[in-house]
Amino acid sequence: MDIDFVIPYVNPTDTSWQQSFKQYNPQADFNDCRYRDWGILPYVFRSIEQHLPWVRQIVLILASESQVPSWLDTTKIKIVYHKDFIPEQYLPTFNSNTIEMFLGNIKGISEHFIYSNDDIYFLRDMQPTDFFTSEGLPIVRYSIKQKVDSAFLKTVKTVCDIIRQDFNHNILPTDKFYKPLHFCQPMYMPIVKTVAALHYTEMLNSITRFRDTEKNLNQYLYTDYEIFMNYGVLDDGIGKYFSFDNHTQGELAQILLSPPAGMYMICINDTFVATQEQGVITQKLLDIAFPNKSHFESNL
C-alpha cells in the first residue's frame, strides 16, 4: 500500500506572497502567529524520514513558486501549487480551509495519504498500520465533545452535523459531536471524493479568502465521515497537543528529549501567547531531538 504525506505550508518571508496578501488585507501583520515562521519545517521532514521511512513521497502544498523554502531540495519531493488543484475563482487564497475543500483535486498522490499541518513531529517509529488497517481503511483518532465553548468548536460541531445527515444510524447522540484529534489525519481518496460530491454546495459556500471561523468548513468533513463509517478510534494517547497557552518550555523539552511511553507524535502549535524567544528555544530543542539532516535538505 503506497502512502503519501501531504503538508500545506506558507513561507511568510516571501515578499511576493506578502505583497499579494497586503493587496487583499492592507493591515496585515506578518508577526501574527498564523504566519510567522520559527524555521522549524526542516525538523518535520527529519522526523518523517527518521520515524516514517515507509512514506512513498512527501507532497508540499504551496501558493506559488516563490514560496519554495531555500533549504529544500525540490528534486526529492512533490510540490503542488494552489493553481494546480484550486479553481481560479478562489485564488489567491490565504486560508488553509479552502485548500482542504479541494484536496480531492490533487493529482499524482496515492489513494492512501496522510494530511498534516507543518507543526507535527514524530517522536518514535510508526508503522502504516498506525494510520490504516490491513484492509487499507483509515484509522481516525478522535474525542467526543458536547460543550461548544469556542468559535473553533462551533465549526467542528457544524461539520459533524453536516456529515451526520449522511448516515441513518444513531451511533452518536445529536447533542454530542466528534472532534478528530489535532494531529495528522489518514485519508482515503475515494472517501474524500465521495464527501466532496455529497457536500459540494456546502463546501463552495463556505470558502473565504481569509479564515472565517463562522463560515468555513474544514478537513473534518472527511475524517468525520470516516468516523461515522466506524473507522475511528477514541483518543488512545498516541500523541500530544502542545501550546504555550497551557504548557511550559520545560514540558516541551521533556517530551522532545525523553518522550513518555506510548507517545508517538507531538503537535507544537504556535499561538498568540508564544514569544519569539520561545520560538528560538523550540528550534534549539528540535535540533537536539532531530540533529541529522534529512535527504530533503539541500547541501547548497
N, C-alpha and C positions, 0 to 999 in steps of 0.2 A: 504494500500500500504506500503510494507516494504521498508525502505530507509537506506542504509548503508553509512558510512562516511569513505572514503579511503584516507590515508595520507602516502606518501613516506617520509622516514626520514633517515638521516645519523648522526651517532654518531661519531664525529671526534676525540673524545678522546680514542676511541677503538684502542689499539696498534696493534691488529691483522689486523684490517682494514687498519691502516696506513702502515703496512709492505706490505700488498698486493698492496696498492696504489703506494708505492715507487718502487715496483718491475717493474711497468709499467711507472712510472714517477719519476725518481730519484731526480728531482729538486723540488718535491712537497713542498709547503708551507701551513701548516695546519692553519696558521693565515689568509689565504685568506678568504674573506667574504663568498665565496661559501661553506666553510667547517667549519669555526669557529662556536662555539656554545655558545650562550648567556644564556643557561639554561632556556629558556622560553617555551619549548614544554609543560610543565605541564599546563600552562595557556591556551593553545589551548584546552586541554581536559576539563579544568574548564569551559571555555566559551561555549563549546558544551553542556556539562551537564547542565549548567545553562539556556542556551537560545535555545537549540535544544533537549529537553528531549525526543522527539519522535524518535530520531535516533535509529534504531534497534541494530546496533553494530558499533564500530569503528574498522577499519581494518588498521593495521600499516604495511607498506611495509618496510622490512629491508634487508640488504645484507646478513646477516648471524646471527647465534645465538649470537655471541659476540657483536652484535650491540644493543641488548636489553637494554634500559635505566635502571639503577639500581633502580630507584624510582618507576618503573612501576609494577603494579600488573597484571601479564600476564594472570591471570585467568579471567580477566574482559573484555579482548578484543580479537580480532582475529589477530594473527600475520601471515604474509605471507612473505616468504623469496624469494629472486630473483630466486633461483633454482626451486621454485615451479611453476613458470609460464614463465620464460625466457629461451629459448633454450640454451643448454650448450655452444654452439659455440660463444655466445655473452657474456659469463661470464669470469671473473668478469667484471662488468660494473660500471663506476663511473659517469654515465650520466643519468640524470632523463628523458631525451627524449627517451632513449632506454627503460626505464621502461614503458613509456606511449605507445610505439608502441605495447606492449604486454598486455595491460590491459584486453583485451578480453579473455585472457587465465586464468585469476584468477578464481579459483573455490571457491564455498561456499559463494559468496556475492550475495546480492539482485540484481534483474534486474535493479531496480532504485537505483542509488548511486550518491553520491556527491564526486567528486575528488578534493582534496585540497592540497595546499602546507602546510608546517609546520609553516607558519608565518601569518596565517589568524585567526582573533579573532572576536567573535560575541559580539556585544555591546547591543543588545536588543533581546527580544523574537522574533523568526521567526517561521513560520509555513511551513509544507510541500508544501503548495500552493505557497510559495515564490520561490520554486525551480521546482515544477512540477504542471501541470494543473490537474484539477479533473479527466481528462482522462488519466493521467499518462505521459503526454508529457513534455519533459524538457523545462525549460524557461532559455534561454541563454541571458545574458546581454552583449551588445556589442557596439562598436562605428564603424564609417566608416572612413577609412583613405584614403588619396590619395598620400601623400608625403612619400617616403621611405628615411628616414634620419638617419637610424641606421642599423647595421647588423641584429639586432633582428627583426626590421620591415621588412627587406628583407625576413627573414624566414616566417614571418606572411603572407606576400603577396604571397610567393611561395605556402604555404599551401592553401591559399584561391583560388589561380589559379588552383590548382590540383582538389579541390572539385568543383569548378565552372564547370568543364568539365562533371560532373555527372548530370547536370541539363540543360534542354533545354531552360528554360525561361531566360529572360534578366532583372531580378529584380535588378541587380547591374551592373552599367557601368564597362566596362573592365579596365578603368583607376583607379578604386577605389577598395578597398578590406576591408573585415571585420577584426576587431580586437576584439575578446572577451575580456571583462574587466579582470583585473588582480585580480580575486577573485576565490573562489571555483566554480567548474563547475558541474551542474547537468548532469548526463549521463544516458543513457538508453542502457543496454547491447545489445539488438538486433541491435541498430544503430552502436555501437562500432564494433560489429562483421561484420555488413554489410560493413562498411568503410574498415575494415581490409581485407575483401575478395576482395573488389574492387581495393584496392591500396597496395596489399601485396608486390608486387615487389618494388614499390617506398619506402615503409616503410623499407624493409630489406636493400635496397641500401643506405638508409640514416643513418644507425646505425654506431656509432663510440664508442669506449670505453670511451673516454672523450668528453666533449661537443665540438661540432664543429658547430658554428652558420652558416657557409657557406653551410654545408651539411645536418645537422639534420632537420627532420620534428618533429612536436610536437603534443601535445594533441589537438590543434586547428583543426586537421583533423576531429575529432569527433564533436566538437562544431560548426565548420563552416558548416558541413553537416546539423546539426540541424537548424542552422540559415537559410540556403537555403531552408529547409523544412518549413520555416515560424514559427519556434518555438522560435524565438529570440525577444528580447525587446531592443530597443535603450536605451542607458545609462539613467537610471532613478534616479541616485544619491543615490542608496541604500547603497553604500559602498565608502570607501576612500582608495586610494593607497597612502601610506606614505613612504618616504625615506628621509634620512638626506641630500640627494643631493639638495632637493628643500624645505625642511621644517625644523623647529626648534624643540628642545626638548619641548619648551613651547607649541607649537601647538599640539604635541603628548599628552602632559598632559591634555590639554583642551579637546581633542577628547576622550581620555580614561576615564576621570573622569566626563565629562559632555558632552556626545555625542550630536551633533546637531540633531534637529528634522529630522526624516526621514533617519538617518544614522544607518545602522544595522550591519555593519561589517567593519573591517579595515585590510588591509594587511600592516604589518610593515616589509619592505624589507631591509635587511642588504645589504649595498653597500660598495664600496671601500672607500668612504669618511667617513664612520662611524668609530668612535673610540671605543676602549674598554670601556672607561668611559661612552660613550653614551649607550653602551650595558648594563652596570651596572645600569644606571639610568632607562633605559627602563624596566629592570626586576623589579625594585622597583615600577615603575608606574603600571605595570601589577599586582603586588602583592596587590596594593591598589585597583585596579579595580576588581580583582578576588581573594579575600582573603581566600575563603573557599576551602579546598582541595576537589578534586573530588574523587569519589569512585574508580577511576583508579589508584590512587596513593597509593603505598604500605605503610603500617604502620610500616614496618621494618626499 
